[in-house]
Amino acid sequence: MKQSYILTMMLWITILSIKAQQPGAGIYLNVSDFRNKRVRIPVNCEFGKNAMQVSNFFLRPYVYLQTTEGKIKIHEDSIYAIQNCDGIIYRLWKQKAFQLIDTGNLQIYGYTYTGTVKVRTSRFIRFEQKQMVDYYFSSDDSSAIIPLTQVNVRLALLTDKNLDKALITTFPNDISLTSKQGYHFKINQFLSSKSK
């Protein structure tokens, strides 16, 4: 009985130390670091959600990290991307953190924010706060992040007439570009099938 308790405790300690070391969690300082998956400033994931804090960049333009040496802050202008302890990657662009959702011919990002929506009832209208997501893309790791619209995708790709016509037919409006199949956006599947 005592041996099984000791083995269980050792197993928990091992699991916690593996979770604390979470490879890849931390700061990518530039595009080269990101492409080579080289985290320059690793974060200590033992602190859970407090291991990495991204503030509102308009108020405080810093990312706060818990490292093995202690808590540090880094100005957002000197950071390309961050990877949190859950493995989610955020690219920092123009004082916003865009979550990398899909990679392929286009890098597709989501930007989550709290918005106000109008709710109609039988007698009156009220406004509620709701989490909303806007979609963005970049044509590669180093290009600008712009809204995911049909016009922007067509301009970014500058393809031949046949591919452009197929793109318009398959994705007739901006909302159709956000459709997914499984975990991947259909626009990336479409572009990869046309590049073969």
C-alpha positions as CSV (number, residue, x, y, z in Angstrom):
1,M,0.0,0.0,0.0
2,K,2.8,2.4,1.0
3,Q,4.7,1.6,-2.3
4,S,1.7,2.3,-4.5
5,Y,1.2,5.7,-2.7
6,I,4.9,6.5,-3.3
7,L,4.6,5.5,-7.0
8,T,1.5,7.6,-7.4
9,M,3.2,10.6,-5.9
10,M,6.3,10.2,-8.1
11,L,4.0,9.9,-11.1
12,W,2.2,13.2,-10.2
13,I,5.5,15.0,-9.6
14,T,6.7,13.8,-13.1
15,I,3.5,14.9,-14.8
16,L,3.7,18.3,-13.1
17,S,7.3,18.8,-14.1
18,I,6.6,17.9,-17.7
19,K,3.7,20.4,-17.7
20,A,5.9,23.1,-16.2
21,Q,8.5,22.6,-19.0
22,Q,5.9,22.8,-21.8
23,P,8.3,23.0,-24.8
24,G,7.6,25.9,-27.1
25,A,5.8,28.1,-24.6
26,G,7.3,31.6,-24.6
27,I,8.3,34.5,-26.9
28,Y,9.4,34.5,-30.5
29,L,11.4,37.7,-31.1
30,N,11.4,37.6,-34.9
31,V,10.1,35.7,-38.0
32,S,13.3,33.6,-38.1
33,D,12.7,32.4,-34.6
34,F,9.1,31.5,-35.4
35,R,10.0,29.6,-38.6
36,N,12.7,27.7,-36.8
37,K,10.4,27.1,-33.7
38,R,13.1,28.7,-31.5
39,V,11.6,30.3,-28.4
40,R,14.0,33.0,-27.2
41,I,12.4,33.6,-23.8
42,P,10.8,30.5,-22.4
43,V,7.9,30.8,-19.9
44,N,7.5,28.8,-16.7
45,C,4.2,27.1,-17.1
46,E,4.0,26.1,-13.4
47,F,2.3,29.5,-12.9
48,G,-0.7,28.4,-15.0
49,K,-2.6,31.3,-16.5
50,N,-0.3,33.8,-14.7
51,A,2.7,32.4,-16.6
52,M,2.0,34.8,-19.5
53,Q,-0.1,37.9,-19.4
54,V,-0.9,40.0,-22.4
55,S,-2.3,43.4,-21.4
56,N,-4.4,45.9,-23.5
57,F,-1.6,47.3,-25.6
58,F,-3.2,50.7,-25.8
59,L,-2.9,51.1,-22.0
60,R,0.2,49.1,-21.2
61,P,2.3,47.9,-24.3
62,Y,3.9,45.0,-22.5
63,V,3.8,41.2,-22.2
64,Y,4.4,39.9,-18.7
65,L,6.2,36.6,-18.3
66,Q,7.0,34.3,-15.4
67,T,10.4,32.7,-16.2
68,T,12.6,30.5,-14.1
69,E,14.5,33.7,-13.2
70,G,11.4,35.6,-12.1
71,K,8.8,37.9,-13.6
72,I,9.8,40.1,-16.6
73,K,8.1,42.4,-18.9
74,I,8.8,42.9,-22.6
75,H,7.6,45.7,-24.8
76,E,5.2,44.4,-27.5
77,D,7.2,46.2,-30.3
78,S,10.1,43.8,-29.8
79,I,7.9,40.6,-30.0
80,Y,6.9,38.8,-33.2
81,A,4.7,36.1,-31.6
82,I,4.0,34.3,-28.3
83,Q,3.0,30.8,-27.6
84,N,1.1,30.1,-24.4
85,C,1.3,27.0,-22.2
86,D,-1.7,25.5,-24.0
87,G,0.3,25.6,-27.3
88,I,-1.8,28.5,-28.8
89,I,0.2,30.9,-30.9
90,Y,-0.6,34.6,-31.1
91,R,1.1,36.9,-33.5
92,L,1.4,40.5,-32.4
93,W,0.6,43.1,-35.0
94,K,-0.3,46.8,-34.7
95,Q,-1.0,46.6,-30.9
96,K,-3.2,43.5,-31.2
97,A,-2.7,39.8,-30.5
98,F,-4.1,37.7,-33.4
99,Q,-4.5,33.9,-32.7
100,L,-3.0,31.7,-35.4
101,I,-5.9,29.4,-36.3
102,D,-4.8,27.8,-39.6
103,T,-1.7,27.5,-41.7
104,G,-1.4,26.7,-45.4
105,N,-1.3,28.9,-48.4
106,L,-2.7,31.6,-46.1
107,Q,-2.0,32.1,-42.4
108,I,-5.4,32.6,-40.9
109,Y,-5.9,34.4,-37.6
110,G,-8.8,35.2,-35.3
111,Y,-9.1,38.3,-33.2
112,T,-11.4,37.9,-30.3
113,Y,-13.0,41.0,-28.7
114,T,-16.0,41.9,-26.6
115,G,-18.7,43.6,-28.7
116,T,-22.1,45.0,-28.2
117,V,-25.1,43.3,-29.9
118,K,-28.7,44.5,-30.1
119,V,-31.3,42.1,-28.7
120,R,-34.9,42.7,-29.5
121,T,-37.7,41.5,-27.2
122,S,-41.4,41.9,-27.6
123,R,-41.4,45.2,-25.7
124,F,-38.0,46.8,-26.0
125,I,-34.5,46.6,-27.3
126,R,-31.5,45.9,-25.0
127,F,-27.8,45.7,-25.6
128,E,-25.6,42.8,-24.5
129,Q,-21.9,42.3,-24.4
130,K,-20.8,39.2,-26.4
131,Q,-17.5,37.6,-27.3
132,M,-16.9,38.1,-31.1
133,V,-14.3,36.9,-33.5
134,D,-13.1,38.7,-36.6
135,Y,-10.9,36.8,-39.1
136,Y,-7.7,38.0,-40.7
137,F,-5.0,36.5,-42.9
138,S,-1.4,37.0,-44.1
139,S,0.0,35.5,-47.2
140,D,3.1,34.4,-45.3
141,D,4.8,34.6,-41.9
142,S,6.3,38.0,-42.6
143,S,3.6,39.9,-44.4
144,A,0.9,42.2,-43.0
145,I,-2.2,40.9,-41.2
146,I,-5.3,42.1,-43.1
147,P,-9.0,41.3,-42.9
148,L,-10.1,38.1,-44.5
149,T,-12.3,39.4,-47.3
150,Q,-12.7,38.2,-50.9
151,V,-11.2,41.4,-52.3
152,N,-8.1,41.2,-50.0
153,V,-7.6,37.5,-50.8
154,R,-7.8,38.2,-54.5
155,L,-5.4,41.1,-54.3
156,A,-2.9,39.1,-52.1
157,L,-2.9,36.1,-54.5
158,L,-2.9,38.0,-57.8
159,T,-3.7,34.8,-59.6
160,D,-4.5,33.9,-63.2
161,K,-8.1,34.4,-64.6
162,N,-9.1,30.8,-64.2
163,L,-8.1,30.5,-60.6
164,D,-9.6,33.9,-59.8
165,K,-12.9,32.8,-61.4
166,A,-12.9,29.5,-59.4
167,L,-12.1,31.5,-56.2
168,I,-15.1,33.8,-56.8
169,T,-17.4,30.9,-57.6
170,T,-16.3,28.8,-54.6
171,F,-16.3,31.7,-52.2
172,P,-19.0,34.2,-53.4
173,N,-18.8,36.4,-50.3
174,D,-16.7,37.3,-47.3
175,I,-18.6,35.0,-44.9
176,S,-17.9,32.0,-47.2
177,L,-14.2,32.5,-46.6
178,T,-14.6,31.6,-42.9
179,S,-16.1,28.2,-43.6
180,K,-14.2,25.2,-42.2
181,Q,-13.9,21.5,-42.9
182,G,-12.7,19.9,-39.7
183,Y,-10.0,22.1,-38.2
184,H,-8.9,23.7,-41.5
185,F,-10.4,26.6,-43.4
186,K,-11.8,25.6,-46.8
187,I,-9.9,28.5,-48.5
188,N,-6.6,26.9,-47.6
189,Q,-7.8,23.5,-48.8
190,F,-9.0,25.1,-52.1
191,L,-5.7,26.9,-52.7
192,S,-3.6,23.8,-51.9
193,S,-5.7,21.7,-54.3
194,K,-5.2,24.3,-57.1
195,S,-1.5,24.5,-56.6
196,K,-0.9,20.8,-57.2
